[in-house]
């Protein structure tokens, strides 16, 4: 049998248990959440914590929309605070939103912690298969399903250790969103994030953020996209 070594197949994510799971989020994928799912939540007046910020690629986008953004990571990537989110004693309701792309093996732990800290909601970018498994169903989804399961119709290519505009992937991703305040429907809702990469991608998105950034970032843009919800 001839091994399939296409870039898309080889780009599937399989990380060791002690890996930092360093797969930076393409900025357009964060804008897709804010423009298509959260754009009716008045986030321009809200605070947000990004607790797995890496080099700040997601935080850079969050600051375009939120009034206040605080960023941190367990590893020093040169951006935000260096702290272990799961061990940090954040007071309850410290932030209105927590939005992040956590290490996949710790996504459930991040959700549990974030649910104690955020007052309005939590959004996790995860592989679509996070929705699967009897274990996660019993521990999470049976009693605490996401408010929105927002599936990307386009693939979101992520490459270990860097952003790569030309990368491809065989892995599907979705935003899992839990809304705590003013929840508008009793049952989880599935939505599809329409093709939007070309519209939401910017020329400087793939520039590395080499200069350390302040942890509190001010809002500079309000969403103008029509809501899918």
C-alpha positions as CSV (number, residue, x, y, z in Angstrom):
1,X,0.0,0.0,0.0
2,X,1.3,3.5,-0.9
3,X,1.3,5.9,2.1
4,X,-0.8,9.0,1.6
5,X,1.7,11.8,2.5
6,X,-0.3,14.8,1.1
7,X,0.1,18.0,3.1
8,X,-3.5,18.0,4.1
9,X,-3.4,14.5,5.5
10,X,0.0,15.0,7.3
11,X,-1.3,18.2,8.8
12,X,-3.7,16.3,11.1
13,X,-3.0,17.1,14.8
14,X,-1.6,14.4,17.0
15,X,0.3,15.8,20.0
16,X,2.1,14.1,22.9
17,X,0.5,14.5,26.4
18,X,3.2,16.9,27.5
19,X,3.1,19.0,24.3
20,X,2.4,22.8,24.4
21,X,0.1,22.1,21.4
22,X,1.6,25.2,19.7
23,X,-0.8,25.6,16.8
24,X,-1.5,29.4,16.3
25,X,-5.0,30.4,15.2
26,X,-5.2,32.2,11.8
27,X,-6.7,35.6,12.7
28,X,-9.5,35.3,10.2
29,X,-10.9,32.3,12.1
30,X,-11.3,34.5,15.2
31,X,-12.9,37.3,13.2
32,X,-15.3,34.6,11.9
33,X,-16.6,34.0,15.4
34,X,-16.9,37.7,16.3
35,X,-18.5,38.7,13.0
36,X,-20.9,35.7,12.6
37,X,-21.7,34.4,16.0
38,X,-21.1,37.0,18.7
39,X,-21.8,40.2,16.8
40,X,-25.1,40.7,18.6
41,X,-23.7,40.6,22.1
42,X,-22.4,44.2,22.5
43,X,-18.9,42.9,22.9
44,X,-17.5,46.4,22.2
45,X,-18.4,47.2,25.8
46,X,-17.1,43.9,27.3
47,X,-13.9,42.5,28.7
48,X,-12.2,39.4,27.5
49,X,-9.5,37.0,28.6
50,X,-7.4,35.0,26.2
51,X,-5.7,32.5,28.4
52,X,-3.7,30.5,25.7
53,X,-2.5,33.5,23.7
54,X,0.7,32.2,22.2
55,X,2.2,35.1,20.2
56,X,-1.0,37.1,20.3
57,X,-2.6,36.2,17.0
58,X,-6.0,35.7,18.5
59,X,-5.6,38.6,21.0
60,X,-4.7,40.9,18.1
61,X,-8.1,40.3,16.7
62,X,-10.0,40.4,20.0
63,X,-8.7,43.9,20.7
64,X,-10.4,45.0,17.4
65,X,-13.8,44.2,18.9
66,X,-13.7,44.1,22.7
67,X,-13.3,47.1,25.0
68,X,-10.7,45.4,27.1
69,X,-8.5,42.3,26.5
70,X,-6.1,40.5,28.8
71,X,-3.8,37.8,27.4
72,X,-1.8,35.1,29.0
73,X,-0.1,31.8,28.3
74,X,1.7,29.1,30.3
75,X,4.7,29.5,28.1
76,X,6.6,32.8,27.4
77,X,5.9,33.5,23.7
78,X,6.7,37.2,24.2
79,X,3.1,38.3,24.5
80,X,0.9,38.7,27.5
81,X,1.3,37.4,31.1
82,X,3.1,34.1,31.7
83,X,0.7,32.1,33.9
84,X,-0.9,28.7,34.0
85,X,-4.6,29.5,33.5
86,X,-5.7,26.3,35.2
87,X,-3.8,27.1,38.3
88,X,-4.5,30.8,38.5
89,X,-7.0,31.9,41.1
90,X,-9.1,34.3,39.1
91,X,-12.0,35.7,41.0
92,X,-15.5,34.7,39.9
93,X,-16.8,36.9,37.1
94,X,-13.4,38.5,36.5
95,X,-14.1,38.8,32.8
96,X,-17.3,38.9,30.8
97,X,-15.9,36.6,28.1
98,X,-13.1,34.0,27.8
99,X,-12.2,33.2,24.2
100,X,-9.3,30.9,23.3
101,X,-7.9,28.0,21.3
102,X,-6.8,25.7,24.2
103,X,-4.6,22.7,23.9
104,X,-7.0,20.0,22.7
105,X,-6.2,17.6,25.6
106,X,-7.0,20.3,28.1
107,X,-10.0,21.8,26.4
108,X,-12.4,20.3,28.9
109,X,-10.3,21.6,31.8
110,X,-10.2,25.0,30.2
111,X,-14.0,25.0,29.8
112,X,-14.5,24.1,33.5
113,X,-12.2,26.8,34.7
114,X,-13.5,29.4,32.3
115,X,-17.0,28.7,33.3
116,X,-16.1,29.8,36.9
117,X,-14.3,33.0,35.7
118,X,-16.5,34.4,32.9
119,X,-19.8,36.1,33.5
120,X,-21.2,36.3,30.0
121,X,-19.8,33.4,28.1
122,X,-17.0,31.1,26.9
123,X,-15.9,30.3,23.3
124,X,-13.5,27.6,22.6
125,X,-12.0,26.8,19.2
126,X,-11.6,23.1,19.0
127,X,-11.5,20.2,16.6
128,X,-15.0,19.3,15.5
129,X,-14.5,15.8,17.0
130,X,-14.6,17.5,20.5
131,X,-18.3,17.1,20.1
132,X,-17.8,13.3,20.1
133,X,-17.1,10.7,22.8
134,X,-19.3,9.1,25.5
135,X,-17.0,10.5,28.2
136,X,-17.4,14.2,27.1
137,X,-21.1,13.7,26.7
138,X,-21.5,12.4,30.2
139,X,-19.1,15.0,31.7
140,X,-20.2,18.1,29.7
141,X,-22.8,18.0,27.0
142,X,-25.5,16.0,28.7
143,X,-26.0,18.7,31.4
144,X,-24.1,21.7,30.0
145,X,-24.4,21.7,26.2
146,X,-22.9,24.6,24.3
147,X,-25.4,27.4,23.4
148,X,-23.9,27.4,19.9
149,X,-22.0,24.9,18.0
150,X,-20.5,26.9,15.1
151,X,-19.0,24.7,12.4
152,X,-16.6,26.1,9.9
153,X,-17.6,25.3,6.3
154,X,-14.1,26.1,5.2
155,X,-11.1,24.4,6.7
156,X,-9.0,26.3,9.2
157,X,-5.4,25.3,8.5
158,X,-3.1,25.4,11.5
159,X,0.6,24.6,11.4
160,X,2.7,23.7,14.5
161,X,4.8,26.7,15.7
162,X,3.8,29.3,13.1
163,X,1.1,30.8,10.9
164,X,1.2,29.7,7.3
165,X,-1.1,31.3,4.8
166,X,-0.5,28.5,2.2
167,X,-1.1,25.6,4.6
168,X,-3.9,23.1,4.2
169,X,-5.4,20.6,6.7
170,X,-7.5,17.5,7.0
171,X,-8.8,18.6,10.4
172,X,-12.2,20.2,10.8
173,X,-12.7,22.9,13.4
174,X,-15.7,24.6,15.1
175,X,-16.4,27.2,17.8
176,X,-18.0,25.9,20.9
177,X,-19.8,28.8,22.6
178,X,-21.4,28.7,26.1
179,X,-23.6,31.8,26.8
180,X,-24.4,32.4,30.4
181,X,-26.1,35.8,30.4
182,X,-29.4,36.4,28.6
183,X,-29.4,33.0,27.1
184,X,-31.9,33.1,24.3
185,X,-32.7,29.5,23.7
186,X,-33.0,26.4,26.0
187,X,-31.5,24.0,23.5
188,X,-28.1,24.0,21.8
189,X,-28.1,25.5,18.3
190,X,-25.9,24.5,15.4
191,X,-24.9,27.2,13.0
192,X,-22.5,27.1,10.0
193,X,-19.9,29.7,9.6
194,X,-20.2,30.5,5.9
195,X,-17.2,30.9,3.6
196,X,-15.6,34.1,4.9
197,X,-11.8,33.7,4.8
198,X,-11.3,35.9,1.8
199,X,-13.5,38.6,3.3
200,X,-12.0,38.5,6.8
201,X,-8.3,37.9,6.0
202,X,-6.0,41.0,6.2
203,X,-2.6,41.6,4.6
204,X,-0.7,41.8,7.9
205,X,-2.4,38.8,9.6
206,X,0.6,36.6,9.1
207,X,3.2,39.0,10.4
208,X,4.8,37.6,13.6
209,X,4.2,39.7,16.7
210,X,7.8,40.0,17.9
211,X,7.4,43.0,20.2
212,X,5.9,42.3,23.6
213,X,2.4,43.7,23.9
214,X,0.5,45.3,26.8
215,X,-1.9,42.9,28.5
216,X,-4.8,45.4,28.4
217,X,-5.8,46.3,24.8
218,X,-8.5,48.8,23.8
219,X,-11.3,48.4,21.4
220,X,-11.0,49.9,17.9
221,X,-13.8,48.3,15.9
222,X,-17.4,47.4,16.2
223,X,-18.9,44.5,14.2
224,X,-21.0,45.4,11.2
225,X,-21.7,42.0,9.8
226,X,-25.3,40.6,9.9
227,X,-25.8,37.9,12.5
228,X,-26.3,34.2,11.6
229,X,-28.4,33.8,14.8
